[in-house]
């Protein structure tokens, strides 16, 4: 193999073509076999180390070495294209998703300054502005940008909130303040990590109780804010959920916005999971009041099937992003500080290097249109409703989710005795045992702890999930228990 400097552009193109054909010969069978195979061989970590036999050589092994590791990676990886993959809040991507990833790899550029990524910068700004309009933001400055995952978007929102409401802290730090933030008991752990990142400490996160549907109880939020002020704290940030991680709940956004407005608090909506319903005229009502938020996180890589990762932080005024995070770095940023619109995108983040994840969303949107995404979402919600209805009609199951569920995860216990056991340990043992055995049946679903009754199943429906998949999953669960008995 020759060095890149010894290869002409034509030689490089031929090499890429050759390797793409090699990859295609393995990747397409992997995708086409997904209806039958979830994972060829699921091994614990130590055995998987032996199975992979990964060796990073001194002398390159060329195409032969690539093909060997490619075979092993596919063999030992979960095939997220399988309809039985219902474990997490995402599933496989699709054809246009693969197309977009290849394009990004070929471009291999950094969307930190406009100079090196002009087309991708404009695409990111236009895509974010279009999403912002869907959420009801009408200002010419409405928009946003991508971050490497929902946790990064959420964390950045808290940084922007503090530096906007208390601009002196950007320079002098948090001295003199005892900041607190609020989230529901079902809020994502990234809120607590963000508080740690900002030097507030995890104790600065006050969890607000939720109702039986998992929604934040707003009077409890009001009481907590008032108590914080009385005790000498400085409240500044409220995280509201739009599709919580476990129950899929949507917090009452308008009521939360009223509290935030009354106390001058920054309102952030974590719509990492459920925010994508903004594409559906049928289900966007779940987001009523979202336009009153200061920032919104939405992850198209979840409900919309855009390749991992693709997370947007959306706002009604992007100028607040650059004011809160920008620094002078003349070696890199050559724009005018007084410009109304920022085109060096890294100026609006706490980082520098940035992947053009927005391109994946833009290409998917071009390919499917808003109508295509709406159809995808509506189908998934119909399937989730079918799932909860089937469980509610079967005495072998105890449904925790409402019927229909608020989002696309369905939570339930298996109750072969016809009623939920009062023995939490027994419930947890049953749930874990069945979840492990389901993998051999072509299904992968997760479980979560209940505060009283032990661990329960949490199965996630996606656009590829069919009613037949649901029927087979229910049968597979019942079959395993029959074998155990």
N, C-alpha and C positions, 0 to 999 in steps of 0.2 A: 504494500500500500504506500502511495506517495503522499507527501505533505500537501495540505490545501494550497500552499503557495506554488506548488509545482503543477497544479491542475488548472486547465483553462475552464472558463465558464461552461463550455459545451461538455467537457468531461464531468464537471460537477453535476450538470443536469442529467447526464446519462446514469451517473451513480445513484442519484435520487430516484430516477425512474426504476432502476433495478431493485433498489431496496423497497420501494413502494409496492412493486409486484410481489416481492417476497412477503411483505407484511400482509398484502391482500390475500395471498394464498392461505393464510392462517386466520386472519381476522374475519373474513366472510363466513367460513364454516363455524367459527365461534358464535357469530350472531345468528346464523340460520339454525343452529342446534339448540338455541335458548329455550324453545318450547319443551324440550326433553331433558335438558341438563342445567341444573342450577350451579353446581360445582362438581368437578370430577372427583376431587379428593380433598376433603376438608381435614386438615391436620393441626394438632396443637403446635405452638411455636417451635419447640425444640426439634420435633420431627420434621417440621417444615424447613428448618435450616438445613437438615440433612437432605431432604428431598430436592430443594432448590440447588444445593451444592454450588452456591455462588462463589466464583473465583474471579478476582479482578487481576488480570495477567500483566506481566511486564511487557510481553510482546503481544500485539493485537491478534485476535483470532478471526477477524474479518466477518464475512457473511455467515460462515459456518457457526461461529460463536454466537452471532446474533440469533440465528434460527434456533439454536439449542435453548437459549434462555427464553426466547419468545414462546416456544412450546411449553416450557415449564411455567412461565408466568400465567399463560392462559389456563393450563391444567389446574393450577393451585389457586386461581382467583375466583371470586364469586361472579357469576355471569349476571350482571344487573339487567341484561336484556330479557332475562327469564320473567315470565308473568308471575312466578312464584316468589320473586324478590319483593317482599312487602315489609322489610325490616326497618328502613330508615325513611326520612322525609325527602327522598329522592329516588330515582330509578335510573334506567339507562337514558342515554341521549338518543338521538335519531340521526337519519342520514345527513341532514343539513348541519347537525351538530358536529359530526365527523368532518364534513367538508370545511367547516369554519376553523376547526382545530388545525387542520392541515395548512390552511391559508395563513393562520397566525404563525405556525412554525416556519413557513417559508419566508414570511416578512421578518420575523425575529427582531422586532424593534421594541423600543422602550417608550411608552407614552408618558414621559415625564416633561418633555419640552416639545413645543410645536415643530421646531426646526427638524427633528429627526422622525416625526410621526405626523405629518400634516393631515393626511386623509383620515387616519385613525382618530386623531384628536377631534376633528369635525364630526365624525360618526359618533364618538362618545358623547359629545355635547348635544347633538341633535337627538340621539336616542334617549338620553336622560331627560331632555326637555319634553319629549313626547310622553314619557312615563309620568313626568310631573303634571302634565296637563290632564292625564287620565285620573290622577289623584285630586284634581280640582284646583291646582295652582295656576293662576292666570297671569302673573307678573312676567314681564319680558326677561327677568332675571331668574325665573324658576328653572330648575334643572337638577344636576347632581353629577356624581361620578361613581366609578366602580371601586370596590375594595376587595381584598382576597378573602371573602367570606362574610357571613352575617355578623360574626363576632367582631370583626374588624370594623364593619360599618357601625355597629352599635357603640363600640368603644370610641370611635372617632366622633360620633354624635355627642357623646358626653364631654369630650375635649372641647369641641366647638361651642357647646352650651356654656361651659364654665368660662371660657375665654371671651365669649360674647357678652354674657351677663356681668362678668367681673374681669374686664380687660386688663386690669393691673396685674392679675395673677399670671398672665402670660409671661411677664418679666420677673415679677417679685415672688412668685410662688403662692402657696396657700396660707402663709403666715397671717395670723389674725382672724382666720375663718375656721369654723367648724362645720364644714359642708356635709349635707346629707342628701341622698337621692332616694326615690321611692319606686318600687316595682311590686307587682303582685307576687303572692306566694308561688305562683306557677310561672313566674318570669324566667327567662333564660339566664343561665349562670354567667353569661358574658357581661351582664350588668355588674355583677360583683367583681369580676376580673377587671372591668374597666375602672372601677373604684380603686382597686389595688394599683392599677397602672398609673392613675392620676395622683397617687400618694394620699388618697383619702382613707384607705383601709377598708376592709370588707365590712367592718361594723358601721360604716357610713351608709350602708344600703339597708333601708327599712322595708321589710316585706309587709305588704298590705293583704289582709285576709280576702279570700274569694268565696263566692257563693257555691251552691251545689253543682252549678254548671261550669265552675272554674273561672268565673269572671270576677274581676276586681270589684270589691264593694266600695263604691265611691264615698259614702259617708265616713267610712273608716279611713280613707285617704285624707279627707278634709280634717278629720280629728288628728291624724298623725302630723299633718303639716302644722296645724295650730300648736300641737304639743312640742314639736321641734322648735318652733319660734319661742315659745315660752321658756324652753330649757336652754336657750342661748345658741342654738344651732342655726345654720344658714341653709335652708332648703333651696334647691335650684333646678332640680331635674326630676321629671316623672317619666318612667318607661311604661307605656301601655302596650298590651299584647294584641296582635291581630293574627290569631292562629297560634295558640301556645303549643309548646313542644309535645306535651303529653295528651291533654284533652282536646286540643285544637280550638280553644275558646277565643272569642272575640270580646275584648273589654268594651264597656260602654264609652266610646270615644268622646261623644259630645259632652257627657257629664264630666268626664275627666278634664276636657278642655276648659270647662267652666271653672273648675278648681284652679287649673294652671293660670288662667286669665286673672282670676281673683287675687292670686298670690304672686303673680309675675314669675311663674316657673316655666322652664323649658319643657315642652311636651314632645317626647319622642315616641313614635309608634314602631314597635318591632314587628314588622310584617314579613319577616324573613320567610316564613312558611305560608301564611294565609293572605299576604298582601297581593298576591297575583290574581285574586278574584276580582281585582279592579278591571280586568279584561272581560269579565262576564257581566252583561247587563242584568242577568238573572240573579247573580249572587253578590254584586257589588254593594248591595244594601248593608251587608255585614260591616262595611267600612264607613258607615254614616258618621260624619264628623271628622273624617281623616284629614280633610282640607284645612282644619284648624291646627294641625300639628306643625311644629317647627321643623322637624326632620322625620323621615320615614325610611326604614330599611325594607328592601324587598329583594328576594333571591330568585331570579328566574331559573336557576339551576335546580330548583326544587319542583314546584308544581308545573312549570312549563317545559321541563326536559332539556333546557339549555345545558351544554357541557359544564361540569364542575371546573372551576368555580366561577360564578357570575352573580355578584351581589352589588346592588346599587344603594347609595345613600342619597335620598331625594330631599329637596328643600324648596321652599317658595322663593328663596333669595340666595343664590350661590355666592354673592359678595361676602356674606358672613363667613363662608368657608375660608376664603383667602385671608380675610382680616384676622381670623382666629388662629390660623396655622402658618402663614407665610413668614419666611425669614429672608434676609438679604444673602444671596449666594451668587455674586456677580460672575463667578466662573461658569455658572450654569444657566441662570435665569437672566435673560437680556431684555426683557420687556420693560415697559414704562410702569412704574409703581402706581401711577394715577389712572391707568387704563380701567375703564368701566368693566370690561370683560376680560377674564383671564384665559389665555390659551396654553400656557405652560401648566399642565394639569397637576403636576406634583406640588405646585404652590398651594394647592387646596387640600393637601394631605399632610400627615406627619412623617411621610416616607419620601422615597425618591424613585427607585425602580418600580415600574408599573407595567403589568401585562394588559393588553387591549381586550379585556374580557367583554367590553360592550359590543365588539364586533360580532360575537357569537349571538347576542341578543338581537342585534340589528338584522343579521342574515336570517335568523329564524323568523323574525317579524315579516321580513320581505317575502320569505318563502310561504308562510302560512297566512299572513295577514292577521289583523285583530280577530276577525271572524274565526279563523282556524284555531287560535288560542282559546277563544270563547267556547268553541265546540269541545275542545279538549277538556277544559275545566268542567263544563256542564256534564259531560259524559262521566267524569270521575266522581262528581257529586251524586249523580244518579246511581252509580255502582255502589258507593258508600252507603247510600240510603237503602239499597237492596240488601246489603250486608247486614245492617242493623235490624232490618225487618225480619230477615231470616233467623237471626239470633234470638230476637224477641219472641219468635214463634216456636222456639225449640227449648224444652225444659232442661236440656243438657247444658245450657249456657245462661250466664247471668250478665246482662248487658249493663255496662257502666256508662257508656255514651248515651246521649239523648238520641231519639229516633225521629227525624234524621239527625246525624251528627253535625256539629257546627262546622267542622272541616273534614279532612279526608282520612283521619286516623280513627279506627274503631277499637274501643277498649272494652274488654270483657273477661270474665272468669269462665273456666270450664267447670261445670257442676254435674257430673255424671250421676249423682245421687238425687238430682232434681231440685236441690236448693243449695245456696251458698253456705259452705262450712264456716263455722265460727272459729275454726282452728286456722289462724293466719299462716303458721308454718306449713301446715298440710297444703293449703292453697298455693303457697309459694313453691313448694316441692313439686306439686303437680304441674304447675305452669312451666317451671324450668325444665322438667323432664320431657314434657311434650314438645317444647320449643326445640330442644336438642334433637329429638327424634324426627321432627318434621323435615330437617335438612335432607335426609335420605329420601323423603317423599317429594322433594322438589320445592319445598317452601322454606322461607326464612322470614320469621316474624319476631318482633322484639317483645320485651316485657318491662313493666315499671312497677314500683312499689306503691301500694295503697296504704294510707296512714293507719288503717285498722285491720283490713282483711288480707294482707300479704300481697304478693306480686300477682299482677294480672297481665293478660295479653294486650299488646298494642300493635295492631296490624294496620299498615298504611296502604291506602288505595292510591293508584296513579292512573294516568290516562290509558295505559296498556292493560289494566285490570278488567277482566270481563266477568259477567255473571257466572260463567262456567268455572272460572278460576275460584270464585267465592264458594261455589258449591263443592268443588274438589277440596278446598282447604277445610271446610267444615267436616266433610267426610273423613279427611285425613286425621284430624284431631280426634274424632270419635273412634276411628280404627285403632289408633295407638292405645287408647284407654282400654278398648276391648282386649287387646293383646296383653296389657298389664294385668287385667283381671283374670 
